[in-house]
């Protein structure tokens, strides 16, 4: 069995497109789960963010989760 190649783009524009794709993928996965399970996932992510020691990283994660929540609600 071969190992999948999850290499990441070298340039910023392509990397940002990969991140946008991952946000959309996660949003679609949450929508497919159903409201109760998706809510649990989001709550766990928010708890994880609250426990982060690096405030800059926590701010980025928080912003990302807010974007995903907004897309999920549409």
mmCIF file of the N, C-alpha and C atoms, coordinates in Angstrom:
data_MODEL
# 
_entry.id   MODEL 
# 
loop_
_atom_site.group_PDB 
_atom_site.id 
_atom_site.type_symbol 
_atom_site.label_atom_id 
_atom_site.label_alt_id 
_atom_site.label_comp_id 
_atom_site.label_asym_id 
_atom_site.label_entity_id 
_atom_site.label_seq_id 
_atom_site.pdbx_PDB_ins_code 
_atom_site.Cartn_x 
_atom_site.Cartn_y 
_atom_site.Cartn_z 
_atom_site.occupancy 
_atom_site.B_iso_or_equiv 
_atom_site.pdbx_formal_charge 
_atom_site.auth_seq_id 
_atom_site.auth_comp_id 
_atom_site.auth_asym_id 
_atom_site.auth_atom_id 
_atom_site.pdbx_PDB_model_num 
ATOM 1   N N  . UNK A 1 1  ? 0.844   -1.172 0.000  1.00 0.00 ? 1  UNK A N  1 
ATOM 2   C CA . UNK A 1 1  ? 0.000   0.000  0.000  1.00 0.00 ? 1  UNK A CA 1 
ATOM 3   C C  . UNK A 1 1  ? 0.891   1.236  0.000  1.00 0.00 ? 1  UNK A C  1 
ATOM 4   N N  . UNK A 1 2  ? 0.600   2.197  -0.856 1.00 0.00 ? 2  UNK A N  1 
ATOM 5   C CA . UNK A 1 2  ? 1.429   3.387  -0.954 1.00 0.00 ? 2  UNK A CA 1 
ATOM 6   C C  . UNK A 1 2  ? 0.944   4.479  0.001  1.00 0.00 ? 2  UNK A C  1 
ATOM 7   N N  . UNK A 1 3  ? 1.858   5.343  0.373  1.00 0.00 ? 3  UNK A N  1 
ATOM 8   C CA . UNK A 1 3  ? 1.550   6.465  1.244  1.00 0.00 ? 3  UNK A CA 1 
ATOM 9   C C  . UNK A 1 3  ? 1.120   7.652  0.392  1.00 0.00 ? 3  UNK A C  1 
ATOM 10  N N  . UNK A 1 4  ? -0.024  8.278  0.705  1.00 0.00 ? 4  UNK A N  1 
ATOM 11  C CA . UNK A 1 4  ? -0.458  9.420  -0.092 1.00 0.00 ? 4  UNK A CA 1 
ATOM 12  C C  . UNK A 1 4  ? 0.508   10.602 0.049  1.00 0.00 ? 4  UNK A C  1 
ATOM 13  N N  . UNK A 1 5  ? 0.615   11.384 -0.997 1.00 0.00 ? 5  UNK A N  1 
ATOM 14  C CA . UNK A 1 5  ? 1.477   12.556 -0.995 1.00 0.00 ? 5  UNK A CA 1 
ATOM 15  C C  . UNK A 1 5  ? 0.659   13.779 -0.618 1.00 0.00 ? 5  UNK A C  1 
ATOM 16  N N  . UNK A 1 6  ? 0.891   14.316 0.569  1.00 0.00 ? 6  UNK A N  1 
ATOM 17  C CA . UNK A 1 6  ? 0.196   15.511 1.030  1.00 0.00 ? 6  UNK A CA 1 
ATOM 18  C C  . UNK A 1 6  ? 1.142   16.697 1.061  1.00 0.00 ? 6  UNK A C  1 
ATOM 19  N N  . UNK A 1 7  ? 1.980   16.798 0.057  1.00 0.00 ? 7  UNK A N  1 
ATOM 20  C CA . UNK A 1 7  ? 2.924   17.913 0.024  1.00 0.00 ? 7  UNK A CA 1 
ATOM 21  C C  . UNK A 1 7  ? 2.165   19.234 -0.076 1.00 0.00 ? 7  UNK A C  1 
ATOM 22  N N  . UNK A 1 8  ? 2.757   20.269 0.461  1.00 0.00 ? 8  UNK A N  1 
ATOM 23  C CA . UNK A 1 8  ? 2.144   21.587 0.504  1.00 0.00 ? 8  UNK A CA 1 
ATOM 24  C C  . UNK A 1 8  ? 2.848   22.504 -0.482 1.00 0.00 ? 8  UNK A C  1 
ATOM 25  N N  . UNK A 1 9  ? 2.079   23.409 -1.042 1.00 0.00 ? 9  UNK A N  1 
ATOM 26  C CA . UNK A 1 9  ? 2.610   24.337 -2.045 1.00 0.00 ? 9  UNK A CA 1 
ATOM 27  C C  . UNK A 1 9  ? 3.721   25.206 -1.462 1.00 0.00 ? 9  UNK A C  1 
ATOM 28  N N  . UNK A 1 10 ? 4.607   25.619 -2.319 1.00 0.00 ? 10 UNK A N  1 
ATOM 29  C CA . UNK A 1 10 ? 5.732   26.457 -1.904 1.00 0.00 ? 10 UNK A CA 1 
ATOM 30  C C  . UNK A 1 10 ? 5.384   27.943 -1.925 1.00 0.00 ? 10 UNK A C  1 
ATOM 31  N N  . UNK A 1 11 ? 4.522   28.363 -2.854 1.00 0.00 ? 11 UNK A N  1 
ATOM 32  C CA . UNK A 1 11 ? 4.236   29.800 -2.926 1.00 0.00 ? 11 UNK A CA 1 
ATOM 33  C C  . UNK A 1 11 ? 2.977   30.153 -2.133 1.00 0.00 ? 11 UNK A C  1 
ATOM 34  N N  . UNK A 1 12 ? 2.908   31.385 -1.685 1.00 0.00 ? 12 UNK A N  1 
ATOM 35  C CA . UNK A 1 12 ? 1.835   31.821 -0.783 1.00 0.00 ? 12 UNK A CA 1 
ATOM 36  C C  . UNK A 1 12 ? 0.453   31.757 -1.417 1.00 0.00 ? 12 UNK A C  1 
ATOM 37  N N  . UNK A 1 13 ? 0.338   32.114 -2.680 1.00 0.00 ? 13 UNK A N  1 
ATOM 38  C CA . UNK A 1 13 ? -0.979  32.118 -3.311 1.00 0.00 ? 13 UNK A CA 1 
ATOM 39  C C  . UNK A 1 13 ? -1.549  30.705 -3.414 1.00 0.00 ? 13 UNK A C  1 
ATOM 40  N N  . UNK A 1 14 ? -0.731  29.773 -3.836 1.00 0.00 ? 14 UNK A N  1 
ATOM 41  C CA . UNK A 1 14 ? -1.208  28.395 -3.947 1.00 0.00 ? 14 UNK A CA 1 
ATOM 42  C C  . UNK A 1 14 ? -1.491  27.818 -2.555 1.00 0.00 ? 14 UNK A C  1 
ATOM 43  N N  . UNK A 1 15 ? -0.672  28.155 -1.588 1.00 0.00 ? 15 UNK A N  1 
ATOM 44  C CA . UNK A 1 15 ? -0.899  27.699 -0.218 1.00 0.00 ? 15 UNK A CA 1 
ATOM 45  C C  . UNK A 1 15 ? -2.213  28.254 0.324  1.00 0.00 ? 15 UNK A C  1 
ATOM 46  N N  . UNK A 1 16 ? -2.501  29.519 0.057  1.00 0.00 ? 16 UNK A N  1 
ATOM 47  C CA . UNK A 1 16 ? -3.757  30.104 0.532  1.00 0.00 ? 16 UNK A CA 1 
ATOM 48  C C  . UNK A 1 16 ? -4.958  29.429 -0.134 1.00 0.00 ? 16 UNK A C  1 
ATOM 49  N N  . UNK A 1 17 ? -4.803  29.028 -1.390 1.00 0.00 ? 17 UNK A N  1 
ATOM 50  C CA . UNK A 1 17 ? -5.882  28.306 -2.064 1.00 0.00 ? 17 UNK A CA 1 
ATOM 51  C C  . UNK A 1 17 ? -6.089  26.929 -1.441 1.00 0.00 ? 17 UNK A C  1 
ATOM 52  N N  . UNK A 1 18 ? -5.003  26.271 -1.051 1.00 0.00 ? 18 UNK A N  1 
ATOM 53  C CA . UNK A 1 18 ? -5.118  24.977 -0.377 1.00 0.00 ? 18 UNK A CA 1 
ATOM 54  C C  . UNK A 1 18 ? -5.844  25.126 0.958  1.00 0.00 ? 18 UNK A C  1 
ATOM 55  N N  . UNK A 1 19 ? -5.527  26.185 1.693  1.00 0.00 ? 19 UNK A N  1 
ATOM 56  C CA . UNK A 1 19 ? -6.179  26.427 2.986  1.00 0.00 ? 19 UNK A CA 1 
ATOM 57  C C  . UNK A 1 19 ? -7.666  26.691 2.773  1.00 0.00 ? 19 UNK A C  1 
ATOM 58  N N  . UNK A 1 20 ? -8.011  27.483 1.771  1.00 0.00 ? 20 UNK A N  1 
ATOM 59  C CA . UNK A 1 20 ? -9.418  27.752 1.467  1.00 0.00 ? 20 UNK A CA 1 
ATOM 60  C C  . UNK A 1 20 ? -10.153 26.467 1.110  1.00 0.00 ? 20 UNK A C  1 
ATOM 61  N N  . UNK A 1 21 ? -9.496  25.624 0.361  1.00 0.00 ? 21 UNK A N  1 
ATOM 62  C CA . UNK A 1 21 ? -10.080 24.332 0.010  1.00 0.00 ? 21 UNK A CA 1 
ATOM 63  C C  . UNK A 1 21 ? -10.339 23.499 1.270  1.00 0.00 ? 21 UNK A C  1 
ATOM 64  N N  . UNK A 1 22 ? -9.399  23.483 2.183  1.00 0.00 ? 22 UNK A N  1 
ATOM 65  C CA . UNK A 1 22 ? -9.554  22.704 3.410  1.00 0.00 ? 22 UNK A CA 1 
ATOM 66  C C  . UNK A 1 22 ? -10.694 23.259 4.273  1.00 0.00 ? 22 UNK A C  1 
ATOM 67  N N  . UNK A 1 23 ? -10.839 24.582 4.317  1.00 0.00 ? 23 UNK A N  1 
ATOM 68  C CA . UNK A 1 23 ? -11.949 25.184 5.060  1.00 0.00 ? 23 UNK A CA 1 
ATOM 69  C C  . UNK A 1 23 ? -13.280 24.772 4.450  1.00 0.00 ? 23 UNK A C  1 
ATOM 70  N N  . UNK A 1 24 ? -13.369 24.802 3.130  1.00 0.00 ? 24 UNK A N  1 
ATOM 71  C CA . UNK A 1 24 ? -14.601 24.404 2.456  1.00 0.00 ? 24 UNK A CA 1 
ATOM 72  C C  . UNK A 1 24 ? -14.889 22.924 2.688  1.00 0.00 ? 24 UNK A C  1 
ATOM 73  N N  . UNK A 1 25 ? -13.858 22.101 2.622  1.00 0.00 ? 25 UNK A N  1 
ATOM 74  C CA . UNK A 1 25 ? -14.016 20.667 2.855  1.00 0.00 ? 25 UNK A CA 1 
ATOM 75  C C  . UNK A 1 25 ? -14.531 20.407 4.268  1.00 0.00 ? 25 UNK A C  1 
ATOM 76  N N  . UNK A 1 26 ? -13.949 21.068 5.256  1.00 0.00 ? 26 UNK A N  1 
ATOM 77  C CA . UNK A 1 26 ? -14.387 20.886 6.633  1.00 0.00 ? 26 UNK A CA 1 
ATOM 78  C C  . UNK A 1 26 ? -15.828 21.348 6.814  1.00 0.00 ? 26 UNK A C  1 
ATOM 79  N N  . UNK A 1 27 ? -16.190 22.458 6.185  1.00 0.00 ? 27 UNK A N  1 
ATOM 80  C CA . UNK A 1 27 ? -17.566 22.951 6.260  1.00 0.00 ? 27 UNK A CA 1 
ATOM 81  C C  . UNK A 1 27 ? -18.540 21.924 5.698  1.00 0.00 ? 27 UNK A C  1 
ATOM 82  N N  . UNK A 1 28 ? -18.218 21.366 4.546  1.00 0.00 ? 28 UNK A N  1 
ATOM 83  C CA . UNK A 1 28 ? -19.087 20.356 3.939  1.00 0.00 ? 28 UNK A CA 1 
ATOM 84  C C  . UNK A 1 28 ? -19.179 19.100 4.801  1.00 0.00 ? 28 UNK A C  1 
ATOM 85  N N  . UNK A 1 29 ? -18.088 18.723 5.423  1.00 0.00 ? 29 UNK A N  1 
ATOM 86  C CA . UNK A 1 29 ? -18.104 17.554 6.308  1.00 0.00 ? 29 UNK A CA 1 
ATOM 87  C C  . UNK A 1 29 ? -19.006 17.809 7.513  1.00 0.00 ? 29 UNK A C  1 
ATOM 88  N N  . UNK A 1 30 ? -18.912 19.005 8.090  1.00 0.00 ? 30 UNK A N  1 
ATOM 89  C CA . UNK A 1 30 ? -19.767 19.344 9.230  1.00 0.00 ? 30 UNK A CA 1 
ATOM 90  C C  . UNK A 1 30 ? -21.241 19.331 8.827  1.00 0.00 ? 30 UNK A C  1 
ATOM 91  N N  . UNK A 1 31 ? -21.543 19.873 7.638  1.00 0.00 ? 31 UNK A N  1 
ATOM 92  C CA . UNK A 1 31 ? -22.923 19.875 7.161  1.00 0.00 ? 31 UNK A CA 1 
ATOM 93  C C  . UNK A 1 31 ? -23.441 18.453 6.960  1.00 0.00 ? 31 UNK A C  1 
ATOM 94  N N  . UNK A 1 32 ? -22.585 17.564 6.507  1.00 0.00 ? 32 UNK A N  1 
ATOM 95  C CA . UNK A 1 32 ? -22.987 16.178 6.280  1.00 0.00 ? 32 UNK A CA 1 
ATOM 96  C C  . UNK A 1 32 ? -23.202 15.426 7.592  1.00 0.00 ? 32 UNK A C  1 
ATOM 97  N N  . UNK A 1 33 ? -22.532 15.843 8.648  1.00 0.00 ? 33 UNK A N  1 
ATOM 98  C CA . UNK A 1 33 ? -22.632 15.165 9.948  1.00 0.00 ? 33 UNK A CA 1 
ATOM 99  C C  . UNK A 1 33 ? -23.995 15.332 10.593 1.00 0.00 ? 33 UNK A C  1 
ATOM 100 N N  . UNK A 1 34 ? -24.599 16.446 10.410 1.00 0.00 ? 34 UNK A N  1 
ATOM 101 C CA . UNK A 1 34 ? -25.824 16.761 11.129 1.00 0.00 ? 34 UNK A CA 1 
ATOM 102 C C  . UNK A 1 34 ? -25.521 17.776 12.205 1.00 0.00 ? 34 UNK A C  1 
ATOM 103 N N  . UNK A 1 35 ? -26.543 18.502 12.586 1.00 0.00 ? 35 UNK A N  1 
ATOM 104 C CA . UNK A 1 35 ? -26.370 19.649 13.464 1.00 0.00 ? 35 UNK A CA 1 
ATOM 105 C C  . UNK A 1 35 ? -25.795 19.294 14.839 1.00 0.00 ? 35 UNK A C  1 
ATOM 106 N N  . UNK A 1 36 ? -26.278 18.238 15.458 1.00 0.00 ? 36 UNK A N  1 
ATOM 107 C CA . UNK A 1 36 ? -25.827 17.895 16.812 1.00 0.00 ? 36 UNK A CA 1 
ATOM 108 C C  . UNK A 1 36 ? -24.347 17.521 16.830 1.00 0.00 ? 36 UNK A C  1 
ATOM 109 N N  . UNK A 1 37 ? -23.937 16.644 15.927 1.00 0.00 ? 37 UNK A N  1 
ATOM 110 C CA . UNK A 1 37 ? -22.540 16.216 15.892 1.00 0.00 ? 37 UNK A CA 1 
ATOM 111 C C  . UNK A 1 37 ? -21.616 17.348 15.460 1.00 0.00 ? 37 UNK A C  1 
ATOM 112 N N  . UNK A 1 38 ? -22.043 18.135 14.490 1.00 0.00 ? 38 UNK A N  1 
ATOM 113 C CA . UNK A 1 38 ? -21.232 19.263 14.039 1.00 0.00 ? 38 UNK A CA 1 
ATOM 114 C C  . UNK A 1 38 ? -21.055 20.273 15.168 1.00 0.00 ? 38 UNK A C  1 
ATOM 115 N N  . UNK A 1 39 ? -22.099 20.494 15.926 1.00 0.00 ? 39 UNK A N  1 
ATOM 116 C CA . UNK A 1 39 ? -22.013 21.401 17.071 1.00 0.00 ? 39 UNK A CA 1 
ATOM 117 C C  . UNK A 1 39 ? -21.002 20.919 18.095 1.00 0.00 ? 39 UNK A C  1 
ATOM 118 N N  . UNK A 1 40 ? -20.974 19.614 18.331 1.00 0.00 ? 40 UNK A N  1 
ATOM 119 C CA . UNK A 1 40 ? -19.999 19.053 19.276 1.00 0.00 ? 40 UNK A CA 1 
ATOM 120 C C  . UNK A 1 40 ? -18.573 19.266 18.781 1.00 0.00 ? 40 UNK A C  1 
ATOM 121 N N  . UNK A 1 41 ? -18.362 19.075 17.496 1.00 0.00 ? 41 UNK A N  1 
ATOM 122 C CA . UNK A 1 41 ? -17.022 19.272 16.922 1.00 0.00 ? 41 UNK A CA 1 
ATOM 123 C C  . UNK A 1 41 ? -16.584 20.722 17.104 1.00 0.00 ? 41 UNK A C  1 
ATOM 124 N N  . UNK A 1 42 ? -17.474 21.652 16.806 1.00 0.00 ? 42 UNK A N  1 
ATOM 125 C CA . UNK A 1 42 ? -17.137 23.070 16.925 1.00 0.00 ? 42 UNK A CA 1 
ATOM 126 C C  . UNK A 1 42 ? -16.855 23.439 18.379 1.00 0.00 ? 42 UNK A C  1 
ATOM 127 N N  . UNK A 1 43 ? -17.658 22.934 19.288 1.00 0.00 ? 43 UNK A N  1 
ATOM 128 C CA . UNK A 1 43 ? -17.440 23.219 20.715 1.00 0.00 ? 43 UNK A CA 1 
ATOM 129 C C  . UNK A 1 43 ? -16.089 22.668 21.167 1.00 0.00 ? 43 UNK A C  1 
ATOM 130 N N  . UNK A 1 44 ? -15.736 21.471 20.731 1.00 0.00 ? 44 UNK A N  1 
ATOM 131 C CA . UNK A 1 44 ? -14.433 20.901 21.095 1.00 0.00 ? 44 UNK A CA 1 
ATOM 132 C C  . UNK A 1 44 ? -13.285 21.737 20.533 1.00 0.00 ? 44 UNK A C  1 
ATOM 133 N N  . UNK A 1 45 ? -13.450 22.215 19.301 1.00 0.00 ? 45 UNK A N  1 
ATOM 134 C CA . UNK A 1 45 ? -12.415 23.081 18.715 1.00 0.00 ? 45 UNK A CA 1 
ATOM 135 C C  . UNK A 1 45 ? -12.266 24.370 19.519 1.00 0.00 ? 45 UNK A C  1 
ATOM 136 N N  . UNK A 1 46 ? -13.375 24.958 19.915 1.00 0.00 ? 46 UNK A N  1 
ATOM 137 C CA . UNK A 1 46 ? -13.319 26.199 20.693 1.00 0.00 ? 46 UNK A CA 1 
ATOM 138 C C  . UNK A 1 46 ? -12.669 25.967 22.059 1.00 0.00 ? 46 UNK A C  1 
ATOM 139 N N  . UNK A 1 47 ? -12.928 24.821 22.663 1.00 0.00 ? 47 UNK A N  1 
ATOM 140 C CA . UNK A 1 47 ? -12.269 24.485 23.941 1.00 0.00 ? 47 UNK A CA 1 
ATOM 141 C C  . UNK A 1 47 ? -10.766 24.316 23.737 1.00 0.00 ? 47 UNK A C  1 
ATOM 142 N N  . UNK A 1 48 ? -10.393 23.665 22.638 1.00 0.00 ? 48 UNK A N  1 
ATOM 143 C CA . UNK A 1 48 ? -8.976  23.468 22.311 1.00 0.00 ? 48 UNK A CA 1 
ATOM 144 C C  . UNK A 1 48 ? -8.285  24.817 22.135 1.00 0.00 ? 48 UNK A C  1 
ATOM 145 N N  . UNK A 1 49 ? -8.941  25.735 21.454 1.00 0.00 ? 49 UNK A N  1 
ATOM 146 C CA . UNK A 1 49 ? -8.385  27.065 21.224 1.00 0.00 ? 49 UNK A CA 1 
ATOM 147 C C  . UNK A 1 49 ? -8.185  27.784 22.548 1.00 0.00 ? 49 UNK A C  1 
ATOM 148 N N  . UNK A 1 50 ? -9.149  27.675 23.449 1.00 0.00 ? 50 UNK A N  1 
ATOM 149 C CA . UNK A 1 50 ? -9.061  28.341 24.748 1.00 0.00 ? 50 UNK A CA 1 
ATOM 150 C C  . UNK A 1 50 ? -7.879  27.840 25.571 1.00 0.00 ? 50 UNK A C  1 
ATOM 151 N N  . UNK A 1 51 ? -7.432  26.619 25.323 1.00 0.00 ? 51 UNK A N  1 
ATOM 152 C CA . UNK A 1 51 ? -6.325  26.038 26.077 1.00 0.00 ? 51 UNK A CA 1 
ATOM 153 C C  . UNK A 1 51 ? -4.959  26.305 25.452 1.00 0.00 ? 51 UNK A C  1 
ATOM 154 N N  . UNK A 1 52 ? -4.925  26.908 24.283 1.00 0.00 ? 52 UNK A N  1 
ATOM 155 C CA . UNK A 1 52 ? -3.653  27.164 23.603 1.00 0.00 ? 52 UNK A CA 1 
ATOM 156 C C  . UNK A 1 52 ? -2.841  28.214 24.356 1.00 0.00 ? 52 UNK A C  1 
ATOM 157 N N  . UNK A 1 53 ? -1.558  27.967 24.460 1.00 0.00 ? 53 UNK A N  1 
ATOM 158 C CA . UNK A 1 53 ? -0.673  28.910 25.142 1.00 0.00 ? 53 UNK A CA 1 
ATOM 159 C C  . UNK A 1 53 ? -0.225  30.037 24.218 1.00 0.00 ? 53 UNK A C  1 
ATOM 160 N N  . UNK A 1 54 ? -0.052  29.742 22.954 1.00 0.00 ? 54 UNK A N  1 
ATOM 161 C CA . UNK A 1 54 ? 0.380   30.743 21.979 1.00 0.00 ? 54 UNK A CA 1 
ATOM 162 C C  . UNK A 1 54 ? -0.835  31.560 21.538 1.00 0.00 ? 54 UNK A C  1 
ATOM 163 N N  . UNK A 1 55 ? -0.898  32.814 22.007 1.00 0.00 ? 55 UNK A N  1 
ATOM 164 C CA . UNK A 1 55 ? -2.069  33.647 21.730 1.00 0.00 ? 55 UNK A CA 1 
ATOM 165 C C  . UNK A 1 55 ? -2.216  33.980 20.248 1.00 0.00 ? 55 UNK A C  1 
ATOM 166 N N  . UNK A 1 56 ? -1.118  34.141 19.539 1.00 0.00 ? 56 UNK A N  1 
ATOM 167 C CA . UNK A 1 56 ? -1.180  34.451 18.111 1.00 0.00 ? 56 UNK A CA 1 
ATOM 168 C C  . UNK A 1 56 ? -1.780  33.267 17.353 1.00 0.00 ? 56 UNK A C  1 
ATOM 169 N N  . UNK A 1 57 ? -1.338  32.064 17.693 1.00 0.00 ? 57 UNK A N  1 
ATOM 170 C CA . UNK A 1 57 ? -1.874  30.871 17.043 1.00 0.00 ? 57 UNK A CA 1 
ATOM 171 C C  . UNK A 1 57 ? -3.346  30.690 17.403 1.00 0.00 ? 57 UNK A C  1 
ATOM 172 N N  . UNK A 1 58 ? -3.695  30.949 18.650 1.00 0.00 ? 58 UNK A N  1 
ATOM 173 C CA . UNK A 1 58 ? -5.088  30.831 19.072 1.00 0.00 ? 58 UNK A CA 1 
ATOM 174 C C  . UNK A 1 58 ? -5.973  31.813 18.308 1.00 0.00 ? 58 UNK A C  1 
ATOM 175 N N  . UNK A 1 59 ? -5.469  33.008 18.045 1.00 0.00 ? 59 UNK A N  1 
ATOM 176 C CA . UNK A 1 59 ? -6.242  33.996 17.293 1.00 0.00 ? 59 UNK A CA 1 
ATOM 177 C C  . UNK A 1 59 ? -6.485  33.535 15.860 1.00 0.00 ? 59 UNK A C  1 
ATOM 178 N N  . UNK A 1 60 ? -5.478  32.937 15.250 1.00 0.00 ? 60 UNK A N  1 
ATOM 179 C CA . UNK A 1 60 ? -5.633  32.416 13.887 1.00 0.00 ? 60 UNK A CA 1 
ATOM 180 C C  . UNK A 1 60 ? -6.641  31.273 13.874 1.00 0.00 ? 60 UNK A C  1 
ATOM 181 N N  . UNK A 1 61 ? -6.519  30.358 14.808 1.00 0.00 ? 61 UNK A N  1 
ATOM 182 C CA . UNK A 1 61 ? -7.461  29.230 14.885 1.00 0.00 ? 61 UNK A CA 1 
ATOM 183 C C  . UNK A 1 61 ? -8.882  29.746 15.122 1.00 0.00 ? 61 UNK A C  1 
ATOM 184 N N  . UNK A 1 62 ? -9.029  30.712 16.019 1.00 0.00 ? 62 UNK A N  1 
ATOM 185 C CA . UNK A 1 62 ? -10.338 31.266 16.327 1.00 0.00 ? 62 UNK A CA 1 
ATOM 186 C C  . UNK A 1 62 ? -10.964 31.905 15.091 1.00 0.00 ? 62 UNK A C  1 
ATOM 187 N N  . UNK A 1 63 ? -10.185 32.655 14.361 1.00 0.00 ? 63 UNK A N  1 
ATOM 188 C CA . UNK A 1 63 ? -10.676 33.283 13.133 1.00 0.00 ? 63 UNK A CA 1 
ATOM 189 C C  . UNK A 1 63 ? -11.103 32.233 12.121 1.00 0.00 ? 63 UNK A C  1 
ATOM 190 N N  . UNK A 1 64 ? -10.330 31.181 11.995 1.00 0.00 ? 64 UNK A N  1 
ATOM 191 C CA . UNK A 1 64 ? -10.652 30.110 11.058 1.00 0.00 ? 64 UNK A CA 1 
ATOM 192 C C  . UNK A 1 64 ? -11.945 29.412 11.456 1.00 0.00 ? 64 UNK A C  1 
ATOM 193 N N  . UNK A 1 65 ? -12.110 29.118 12.729 1.00 0.00 ? 65 UNK A N  1 
ATOM 194 C CA . UNK A 1 65 ? -13.334 28.462 13.195 1.00 0.00 ? 65 UNK A CA 1 
ATOM 195 C C  . UNK A 1 65 ? -14.538 29.374 12.964 1.00 0.00 ? 65 UNK A C  1 
ATOM 196 N N  . UNK A 1 66 ? -14.379 30.680 13.181 1.00 0.00 ? 66 UNK A N  1 
ATOM 197 C CA . UNK A 1 66 ? -15.479 31.615 12.924 1.00 0.00 ? 66 UNK A CA 1 
ATOM 198 C C  . UNK A 1 66 ? -15.876 31.600 11.453 1.00 0.00 ? 66 UNK A C  1 
ATOM 199 N N  . UNK A 1 67 ? -14.895 31.551 10.570 1.00 0.00 ? 67 UNK A N  1 
ATOM 200 C CA . UNK A 1 67 ? -15.185 31.494 9.134  1.00 0.00 ? 67 UNK A CA 1 
ATOM 201 C C  . UNK A 1 67 ? -15.941 30.214 8.780  1.00 0.00 ? 67 UNK A C  1 
ATOM 202 N N  . UNK A 1 68 ? -15.505 29.108 9.358  1.00 0.00 ? 68 UNK A N  1 
ATOM 203 C CA . UNK A 1 68 ? -16.154 27.820 9.084  1.00 0.00 ? 68 UNK A CA 1 
ATOM 204 C C  . UNK A 1 68 ? -17.576 27.818 9.641  1.00 0.00 ? 68 UNK A C  1 
ATOM 205 N N  . UNK A 1 69 ? -17.767 28.364 10.842 1.00 0.00 ? 69 UNK A N  1 
ATOM 206 C CA . UNK A 1 69 ? -19.100 28.436 11.435 1.00 0.00 ? 69 UNK A CA 1 
ATOM 207 C C  . UNK A 1 69 ? -20.032 29.282 10.566 1.00 0.00 ? 69 UNK A C  1 
ATOM 208 N N  . UNK A 1 70 ? -19.525 30.400 10.064 1.00 0.00 ? 70 UNK A N  1 
ATOM 209 C CA . UNK A 1 70 ? -20.339 31.267 9.212  1.00 0.00 ? 70 UNK A CA 1 
ATOM 210 C C  . UNK A 1 70 ? -20.736 30.533 7.931  1.00 0.00 ? 70 UNK A C  1 
ATOM 211 N N  . UNK A 1 71 ? -19.795 29.834 7.313  1.00 0.00 ? 71 UNK A N  1 
ATOM 212 C CA . UNK A 1 71 ? -20.089 29.078 6.096  1.00 0.00 ? 71 UNK A CA 1 
ATOM 213 C C  . UNK A 1 71 ? -21.064 27.941 6.392  1.00 0.00 ? 71 UNK A C  1 
ATOM 214 N N  . UNK A 1 72 ? -20.916 27.311 7.551  1.00 0.00 ? 72 UNK A N  1 
ATOM 215 C CA . UNK A 1 72 ? -21.788 26.203 7.941  1.00 0.00 ? 72 UNK A CA 1 
ATOM 216 C C  . UNK A 1 72 ? -23.242 26.664 8.067  1.00 0.00 ? 72 UNK A C  1 
ATOM 217 N N  . UNK A 1 73 ? -23.439 27.865 8.597  1.00 0.00 ? 73 UNK A N  1 
ATOM 218 C CA . UNK A 1 73 ? -24.780 28.380 8.834  1.00 0.00 ? 73 UNK A CA 1 
ATOM 219 C C  . UNK A 1 73 ? -25.496 28.819 7.563  1.00 0.00 ? 73 UNK A C  1 
ATOM 220 N N  . UNK A 1 74 ? -24.758 29.006 6.492  1.00 0.00 ? 74 UNK A N  1 
ATOM 221 C CA . UNK A 1 74 ? -25.401 29.481 5.239  1.00 0.00 ? 74 UNK A CA 1 
ATOM 222 C C  . UNK A 1 74 ? -26.216 28.407 4.585  1.00 0.00 ? 74 UNK A C  1 
# 
